[in-house]
Amino acid sequence: MEAIDGFVYAEPDKQHKLRTTYTPNFLGLSQFDGAWGGTLLGEGIVIGVIDTGIHASHPSFNDSMMPPPPLKWRGRCRSSGFACNNKIVGAMGFLNGTRAPATDDDGHGTHVASTAAGNFVDDAEVLGTAKGVASGMAPRAHLAIYKVCFQDGCSGSDIYAAIDQAIKDGVDVLSMSISGAPDATFYQDPVAIGSLAAVEKGIFPCAAAGNNGPKIHTVNHDAPWVLAVGASSTDRRIGATVKLGNGMELEGESAFQPSSFDSTTLLPLVFPGMYGDLNASYCLKGSLDYIDVYTKVVLCWSGAIKDTEKGEVVYAAGGAAMIVMNLPRQGYTIFSEAHILPAAHVSFVDGMMIRDYVYFNSAPTATIVFHGTEFGVRPSPAVAAFSSRGPALMNGGILKPDVLAPGVNILAAWPFDVGPNPSALATKTFNFESGTSMATPHVSGIVALIKNVHPNWSPAVIQSAIITSAKDLDLDGNIIVDGNSNNTADIFATGAGQVNPAGALDPGLVYDRSPSNYIGYLCGIGYNDTEVTMMARQRVRCSGVKAIGAAQLNYPSISATLNSSMQSLTFERTVTNMGKASEVYLSRIREPIGVRVDLSTYQLKFSRVGQQRSFTVRLSMQGSHGSLASARGKLEWVSKDHVVASPIAISFT
């Protein structure tokens, strides 16, 4: 291949992993008021979903009230098994360089697609819980489906092919809930390379930040032209309280809440792993064969296999109910899953209390009390414990993830029945799923709403609008907490904060960039000519390009590493007025601990839409930061009508 004219680079193919009724309302969207007003619900926008395909016959993808696809659309149904309609306007599968059906046999892609743009479905629920009207973020947007993920994963070559096809077809947004590697160079990440090509065509790329939290340096898809989305919780809980024989009550969750279960009767409680059998601790298949769990409540560690599979093991062994307890890294993030027997999922701290109760009592007992759907849970939103964290390893220090979106216990379309005695295929099933995979399509749908109102906005402008309008405070006005610890979250977990659709539709000021700036950026952070050529897909010589360091890229957030040898850094920024023609902004600064923030100007005046103003931000070490590894701050430009917020992230080394 190297002998072929025009050849640049080849690498071995790699496999990548996959990473509602309520969330539109939780994010301020409504059929009658809120941010949906004036957006036409995303009508005329095509969202390309690169995933496991779709269960096209689900009512979420009914094309009732849907207009035909826009005239610019060039895609079509290239998949056997179902016909496209005005909701699903394109479908194609890619498997090892060959065509494949786009039918979803996993569920992930169906869930993601309906979260982004599912149509309104009445009486949605999961085993009788969370009843309501289900819809995606942009229920009138069109969907183009590109299946690249199969039983063995998602191959890089198929991801490249799908993005290439989506660009040719004319999608407006790319939604990619696919894993990456935090230590991968940009030219080793098909999402990064494909997204750069998409951005050059005005297509907005959205990708999952990854599910490897709470470890730091685990964020995926950290290229500045990709919006990386972390996961947060909502204030809804499908309550299942564990009641112990000593009177202690611990709050958990479960989607399966059978009315036939007698919650008034305490049953014997057993922890199969108390004698050191690791497999039994996780309730793995075969591990309970010689342990008496008959008619008992069984305590199992989460992890190793799906928690619903643990329920199958416990049920087969004669267990009456199950308690799933989080591992330490899972913290306080718990899940409402469709179990096949009475169950409750509890946090790590509560799980330890239950385990200790078993250890120190000769005849421990427990029961589970079901409460159905509850709202007003606090703290909310919180960063999901599993959501991958920065600082990013490969992008020169730009803050990632960019924002958070709901990604815990998200109700959306599902191809199969769930819970006890499921049938193979279902017509109107919904299911709860969790992950940054679920957070990503929330933002993809919001982008569709923005593009509907502002069709001429570039991907960089939309990215800026989303980042600078995000909320870093929870519903009670406190800085968002970390679901791993319930302490204040690090800025490298939250990014700018929770996505805010209403604010993103009217951001006031934006930090714009040209796609050509990314070539200078790649040269500026140390990629050589060959590597930049790989990503740019055209011959590039960095000696002939103005290098742009990460600090000078005009990104909406500010991120710096300070230490004894690098005690100050200066950032150049330019904002463009997208608000009122005549508007005056004053600065408001929240300095990070141990850091001084100075601006070249503390006031920005505008007299017309589209006018630009530039300023510099100087960050300097000041005082002590103690033992802190990082610190958060914020620069806000405040007018009578807008607050434009740039998060400031500091790493101390």
N, C-alpha and C positions, 0 to 999 in steps of 0.2 A: 504493500500500500504506500510505503514511503516514496516509492519511485513515481507515483502518480502525480502529475502536475497539479499544484494547488493543495496538496496534502499538508496539513499542519500538525495534527496530533491524533493519537488513538490511545485508548486505555481499555483494560479488561472490563467487561460489563459487571456491574455490581447490583445486588438486590437491596432495595429499600423497603422499610416497613410502613404500615399504615399508622399512622398516629391518630315555638313550641307552644305548647299552649300558653306559655307564660313569658318567655324571654322577650318577645317584642314589647310587651307592656312594661317589663322590668327596665328596658332600655329607653323607655319614653316614646314608644310607637303606639299608635292607636288607629282604629278604623274611623274614628270620629274627630279626633284632635291629635295633638302631639306632632312628632316629626314626620309622620306619614302625609300630613296635609301638604298638598302642592307637589308631591313627588310622583304622582300617578302610580305609586307602589312599585316603581321600577319598570314600568311599561316601556317596551322598545329596547331594553338592554338585554344582552345575551351574556350569561355567566357560564364559562367553561369549567366544568368540574372534572378534574383528573383524579380518578379514584378506582373503585371496584365495580363500576357500572351502576345500573339503576333497575329497580323493580317498577317498570313503566306503568303497570296497571293499577298502582296504588292511587287512591283518590287525591293525594297531595299533588299528583301530576296530571289531574284532570284539566282540560283546557277550557273549561267553562269561563266565559267572560274574557278570555284571552284573545287579543288581536293576533293577526298573522305576524311572523317574524319581520324585522325591518328589511327594507329593500336591499340594504348592503349585505345581508346575510348570504353566504355562499355555501354553507354546510348543508348536510342532508343525513338521512338515516342510512348508514352503511353497515347495519347490523341485522342479522336475522333474529327472529324471536319476538319482535314487537315493531309496531309502526309508530313513527313520530306523529306529533300533533302540534298545536300552537303553543303548548308549554314546553315539551321536549322537541326541539327543532333540529337536533343533530345527535347522532350516536355512532360510536365506532370503538372497536376493541383492538388493542395492540398486544401481541404476544410473540416475543422473540422474532420480531421482524415480519410477522404474518398477521393477517386480519383475524379477528376473533369476535365472538358475540359480545355485545355490551350489556348483557343481562347480569344483574347482580346476584351472585350466589353466596355472598358474605353478609351483606347488610350495611356495611360501613358507608359505601357510596350512596345508597338510598337515603340513609340518615343525613349525610352531609348535604346532598342535593336539596332535600326538603327543608333543611335548616336555612339554606341560602335563599331559596325561592319557591318553596312549596306553596301551593294554592290553599285557600281557606277550606278547612274540613271541620264540620260540626261534630260535636260529641266525641272528640278524640280523648283517649285515656289509655293508661297502662294498667291492666288488671283491675279496673275500677277506680284507680287513683288519678289525680291531676286532671280531672275532667274539664273540658272546655273546647274552645275553637282553636284548632292548630293552624299555624301558618309559618312561612319563612319570613325572613327580614324584608324581602322584596317579592311579595306574592304575585305580582304581575310581570315579573321579569321572565325571560325565556331561559331554558337550560340546554346546554350542549354537553353531551356526556362522552368522556374519553376514558375507556377502561384500560388501565395499565397494571392493575394489581390483581394477582391471582393467588392461588394457595401457597405458592413459594415466595410471595412478596411482589415487589414492584421493580422491574429491572430498569436500570438507568437508560438503556437504549430505547426502551418503550416510552419512558417519560419524555426523552428528547423528541421522539416521533410524534407523541400526542401534542406537545406544546407547538411543534412545527405545524401540525394539522390545524390546531385551534387558531393559530395566527392566520393561516390561509383562509379558514372558514369565516373569520371576521368577528371573533368573540370580543366583548368589551372588558371582561373581567376574567381572571384566572383564579380558581380556588383550588389549592393544592394541600390537602391534609396528608402529607407524605413525609416520612422521616428523612433526616440527613445525618451527617456526622459533624460534630462541633469542631473537629480538627481538620476538616476537609478544606482544601483550597477551593477558591471559587471555580477553577476550571475542573475540579473533581465533583462538582455539585450540578447535576443536570437541571435542578430547579433554578439555580443561580444563572447558568448560561442561557437556558431557555427563557427565563424571565427578562434578561437583558435584551434579548431579541424582541420580546413582547413589548417592553417599555418603549423601544424605538418606534414601534407601530402605534403607540398611544394606548396600549392595553395594560390594565392595572393588575399586577401579580400579588396575590395574598397567599401566605404559607404558614403552616403550623410551626411554632417555636420548638416543639418537641416535648416528650413526656418523661424526661430524665431528671426532673427535680426531686428533691431540693438541692442536688449538687450544683455548685457553681461551674461556670465554663461549659455548660451543656447545651446552650441555645443553638438551634439549627437555623440554616438559611439566613445568615446574618449579613448578606450583601445589602448595601444601602438602597438599592433599587427594589428590593422585596420588602413588603410589610410583613414582619414576623409577629405572630399573634400568640400571646400566652393565654392561659385559662384561669377563669375566676368562678366563684360560686354565686348563687342567687340566694334570696331569703326564703325560698320554698323548701320544705322538708316533707317527705313521706314518712311520718313519724312511726317509730317502733321502739318502745321503751323496754329495756331489760330490767326486770324486777327480781332482785335476789332475795334469798331467804332471810337475810339479815336486815331487810327493809330498804336497802340501797336501791335507787332507781337511776338508770343511766340511759341517756337519749341516743337512739340509733335510727336507722332508716331501712325500709324494705318496700318494694313495690307490690309484693305478694302479701296480702293482708286478709287471710281467710276468716270469714265470720264464724266458721265451724270450730275454730281453735278456742279452747277454754282457757282464757287468760287468768281466770281466778284460781286455777289450781297450780300450785308449785310442783315442778317435776324435778327429778334428780338431775344434777348438772355434772358433766364430766369433761375434762380436758385430756384428749387422747395422748397428747405429747408430754404429759407431766413426768413420764418415766424415761424421757430422753430419746424417744423415737421421732426423728425429724419428720419423716414422711407422715406419721400420724398427727404431728403438730399442724401440718397443712391439710390434713384430711384428704390425702391423695388416694387415688384408686388402689384398692387392695389393702390399704393401711389399717382399716378398721375391721378386717376379717376376724381377728382374734381378740377384739376389744368389745366389751359389753356396753353398747350404746342404746340398746333396745328401750324404747319409750322414754328416752332421756333427752335433755337439752345438751347439745354437743358444741363445745367451744373450739374454733379453728382459727389458726393464723390466716390472714389474707396472703395472697401471692402464690407463686409457683404454677398454679393453674387458675382458670377463671373461678370466681367465687360461686357462680351458679353451678359449676361442675362439682364443687365441694358439696353443695346441697344434694346433688344426685348421689354422691358417695354415702353421705349421712343417711339419706332416705332409704337407699338400698340396704344399709346395715340395720335398719329398723329405728333410727333416731326419730324423735318426735318433733324436734325443732333444732335450729342451729344459730349460733352467735358467731359472726365473723369479726375478728379484731384486727385492727391495722398493725402493720409493721411500724417500727420507729420512724422510718422515712416518710410514711404516709400521714403521720400526724393526725390532724383533726379533719381531714378531707374524707368523708364517708359517702357511700353510694346507695342509691335506691335501685336495687336490681330485681329482676323478675325471677325470683326463686321458685322452686317446686314444692317447698315445704315452709312452714312458718319460720321466719328468720329475722335477724336484726344485725345490721352492720354498725359497729361502734368504733370510736377513735382509739388510738394507741393508748392514751392515758386511761380511758375507761376500760379498755381491754385488760390492762395490767391490774386494775382493781378487781375485775372479775376473776382473772387468773389467780391473784393472791387469795381471793375468797375461796377458790377451789383448793388451793394448796393448804390453807390453814383451817379448814373445816372438815370434819370427818364425814358429814352428810350434807354437802352443799346442794341447794335447790335453786331453781329459777323459773321464770316464765316470761313471756313477751306480751306486752299490751300494745295493740295497734291503735293509732290515732288518725289515720288517713292523711289527707293533704293539709299541711299547716303553712301559714305565711308569717312573715315578720321575724324570721330567725336572724339572730345577730351573732357575731359581726358579719356584715354583708355589704358589698362583695368582699371576699377574701381570695388571695391567690391560692389556687389549687396546689397542694403539696407536690403533685407530680409535674407541675408546669416547669419547663426547663428555664434555667437562669443564665444570665451573663456573669461577668463580662465576656463578651465575644472574643474568641481566640484569633480570628483570621481577618478582621475587617479594619484594623488600624485604630480600634478603640471606640467606634460608633456604638451608641447605646442600643442594645437589643435585649429582650424583645421590645418592640415598639409600643404596643398597647396590650391590654387584657380585654377579653370578651367572655361571656358565659360559656363554660365548658364542663360543668359538673352537673350530672343528672339532667341532661337535656332531652326533652321529649320530642321525637321526630319520627318520620315514617320508617317502617321496618318490613322486610319482605316475608317474615315468618311469624307464626304464632309464638308467644312466649309464655312462661309459667308452666303449670302442671298440664300434662297431656296435650302438648302443642301439635298442631297439624303441620305438615311439611311446608305448605305455602299458604299465606294468608291474604285476604283481600283488603282489609282495613286495619292492620295492626300498627301500633306505635310502640316505641320502646325507649327506655332511658339509656343513654350512653354518655360516657365521660372521656375527656381528653382535649388536648389542644386541637385535635381534629375537629371537635365540635365547636370550638371557639372560632376557628378560621372562617367557616361559612357564615357566621354571624357578621363578620366584617366584610366578607365578599358581598353579601346582600346589601349592607349599608353603602358600600361603594356603588352598587347599582342605583340606589336611591340618589346618591350625589350626582352620578353621571346623568341621570334623568333630568335633574334640575340645572346642572352646569355641564352641558355636553362638550364644551370646549376646554374644560379644565384638563391639564396634563396629569399623568400619573404622579409626578412630583408634587403638584399643587394639591391633589386629593390626599396624598400621603401626609403632607404638612397639615392640612385641615383636620385630619383624623388625630394626629399626634398632639397638636397644640390645643385641641378642644377636649382632650381626654380628662377624666376626673381622677385625681389621686386621693380623694377622700371618700370614705364609705357613707352609708346612709345616715350615720349618726355624726358625720362631720369629722371623723378621725382618719388619720392616714391609714390606708388599706393595710390589713394585717396579713400575715403569712399563714396559710392553712396548715403548714407543717408544725408551727409552734404557737399560733395565736398571738404572737408578738408582732410589732410593727414590721412590715415587710421591707426588705432591702430594695433599693431602686432598681437593682439588676434583676429583680423578680417581677416588679410591676411595670417597668418601662415608664411611659408617661401616665399610665393609669387606665381606668375602665373606659372603653370606647363610649362616645357620647354622640349619637346620631344628630340630634338637634344642633349641637354646637358645630359639628363638622359641616353641616349644610350652610352655615353662615359663620365662617371662621374669622372674618375681619381682615387679618393679615396672613400671608402665606410665605413660606420659604421655598422658592422655585429653583429648579435646576434643569439644565438641558441634558438629554441623554449623552451628548458628547462630553459633558463634564466627568462622566464615569470613566472615560478613557484616561483622562488626566489623573483621576483619583487612583486608578489601578496602577499607573506608573508611579504615582506619588507614594503609595504604600509598599512599593518594592517588587512588584511583579516585573519580570523581564519582557523583552520584545516578543519572544515566542509565546509566553503565557498570556500576555495581553492580546496577541493576535488570535489565540484560541478562543478567548472570551468575546472579542469584538467581531470575530468571523470576517475579518479583513486585515490586510497587512498593516501593522502599527510599529513605528519606531519611536520609542519613548524619548529619544534625544530630540525629536522634532515636535514633541507635545509638551505643553505647559503642565508640569506636575502639580497636582492638587493634593495636599495632605488631608487626612481624615478631618482634621480640625477646621479646615478651610472649605469643606464641601458644601456649605450652606444647608446643612441638615437641620431639621426643626428641633432636635435635641442637642445637648452639649455634654460631652463626656471627656474626662481628662484623667490621666494618671500623674500624681504628684508625689515627689519624694525629695530627699535631701539634695540630690543633684539636679532635679527638675522642679524648682520651687514655684514656677509660674508659667502660664501658657496663655496665649492670646488667640482668640477666635474671631474671624471675620464673618459677618452675617449681613444679608440683604433681605428685606421684606418687601412684599408687593401688596398694595392696598386692594382688597377685594370687597371692602365694606362700602360705607357711604363715601361720596365724592370728597366731602370735607370732614375730616375727622382728626382729632388730636389724641395721641396716646402718651401716657406717662408710665415710666417703669416702676415696677414693684418687685423687690428682690427678697428671696428667702435664701440666705447664705448657708451653704453646707457647713457643718461643724468643722472648725479648723481651717476654713478657706474664706478669703476675702474676694468679693466680686466687684469689679469696677467696670463702668461702661464709658465709651467715648462720648455718648450723649444720653440724657435721661428723659428726652422728649422727642417724639416723632410727629411731625405735622404733615398732613396730606391734603391736597386740594383737588385731586381727581382720582377716579378709579383706574387702576393699573400703574399708578405712580410708585416708584421705588425709593426706598431710603436705606442707607447702609450704616452700620455701626460696628464697633468692636467690643468684645467681652474679654476682660483680663481676669484670670483666676490665679490667686496667689496664696501660698501657705501662710497661715496666720494663727498664732497660738498653738494649742495642742489639740490633736484629735484622739488622744489617748490610745487605746488599743484597737480603735476602729479600723477595719479593713476598707470600709467605704463610707460614703456620706451622700445624702441627697440634698438638693436645693432646687430652686426654681426661679426663672426669670419670666416675669409677666409684663406684657404691654397692655395697659388698661385704658379704655376710652369709656364714654358714656354708654356705649352699646355692645362693646366686645371686651373679652379677656383672652389674650393670646399667650398661652403658657408654653414655655420651653423647659423641660426638666433638665436639671444639672446633675450629672452623676460623677462622683469622684472616687477613684481607686487610690488608696495609699499603699506604697510599697517601701 
